[in-house]
Amino acid sequence: MSSPSATAPGVRQGDFRFRCIACAQLSDQASQDFRCAQCGDLLEIIYPSWEQERPDAAQLKAAWRDRKLSSSPADQSGVWRFRDLLPRIASEQDAVTLREGNTPLYELPRCARTTGIPRLFGKHQGMNPTGSFKDAGMTVAATFARRAGFRWVACASTGNTSASMAAYAARGGLRSLVLVPEGKISWSKLSQALDYGAVTCQLRTDFDGCLRLLQQLVLRAPVYQLNSINPFRLEGQKTLALELLEQLDWNAPDHIIVPGGNLGNSSAIGKALVEMRDLGLISKLPRLSVIQAEGANALVRTLREAAGKRLVSVAAETRATAIRIGNPASWKKAAHVLEATSGACEQVSEMEIAQAKAEIGAEGIGCEPASAVTLAGLKKLIQQGFVKQDETVVLVLTGNLLKDPDFTIDFHRGDMFKGGAGVSGEVDALRHPPVVLDATLDAVMRTLEQSEKS
Ligand code: F0G
């Protein structure tokens, strides 16, 4: 393994600095664990130049629109198209890009009817090149890893980060090391990391154990960490909100609802919303709400039991394996953005997740289980009167349906909830189990007739 040649990770590019989220210490460089040298808390990226000369909102919007017509790779990326609000790269050619972003904002008419929210949308980040929202952050962080002269990048993951990191490392000519909890991530995600050429370690621990180990590793070896502790990741993930608002003609929705795992994505989206408000790109701040699985509800408990002052970690368990995280690294950032946007934090059961996932599937869209917590959570927020009928709501669908086929097949076959106990007629009606038949016209005709009646 060779040492990084030129610079430490994230050397200042001239237009941004690192700021500690706890003690506000500013720095031009970050250490390999991306923690504050003074107090050890997480870093965020800020842009002091915006205070000297605020970017002009109308000019930014026009530039972003014009770039859609360009054929340059950076302009075709739904992340780098917004590069004016990202850490500066010397040249557009430096961007390690798979033309990420550019994800659709879908109407959800069926879910709109059942929830009674006519203006309900799904921002489908599962339509990214590797099938999850991670690509938006990875293009930026992989670009800075390469700039900093690293040969190896590494992450701990519940599956999507590793798939995305492996792809961007391969594109950028970097080697990648993946640490995943053995037996606790979907094979689809693992297969992506293998195909993209990662060195994949299945560790006998959970995600939290993998992340702990990674943080020790980066202090010992010249390896660049690509978890969402890395603030470049969050800068890239910010563009989800920019693209969303552009798709809504810069009319801010009332609510944006995201799943919460390690809490990087909610932090990134919240940061973007506040920046957009401060730069005059939007006039109203949407409420950002975070939904967790009941079995992995560290943020819910942190807010309810410790008023957001200290992390209440949990031993995580959920079939939505992407968010099976008990000790979320970015809990403090997420708590800040919930406060800044007056958002809510809720938890949903395994049954509610499965039902919501099938409902999103029935829209002809589909998503992975972790993404479906948004719809399940929305139903709760409506019941609580937090979301009102005449409001516009955007669900952030973080991962593609094909990411976790076992979950989908178990649900539709009826294998998910043992003995069917507690399964309502409503949930049962969403199941579409496959049938095995003799290869006769009669058998298929009978199935067609029966289905017509049901
Ligand atoms: N949805 C999906 C599909 C995810 O893969 C993740 C996180 C989340 C939601 C939660 O986002 O962590 O930013 O709060 N997946 C990470 C991974 C942890 O390793 O792939 P978060």
Residues whose N, C-alpha, C, O or C-beta is under 5 A from the ligand:
A	BS01	F0G	A156 S157 T158 G159 N160 T161 S162 P259 G260 G261 N262 L263 G264 N265 S266 A322 A370 S371 T398 G399
